[in-house]
């Protein structure tokens, strides 16, 4: 699977000090995957007491990362339980 980063994702991850390599690994082996609107998917990867939330679009030959940011475990739990 080819993983591409939107310009917004690249800027946002850099600003938030989140490594692209970690995002790629998280997308390939997420702890949770949640379907969203507009053909988007959220993947969650647990990091200590928080979760990395990555918004992406899956296409047949590639995955495009839209953005990524840390959320609290409590917020992640709500997202998981809603779906």
Secondary structure, 3 states (H helix, E strand, C coil): CEEEECHHHHHHHHHCCCCHHHHHHHHHCCCEEEECCCCEEEEEEEECCEEEEEEEEECCCEEEEEEEEEEEHHHHHHHHHHC
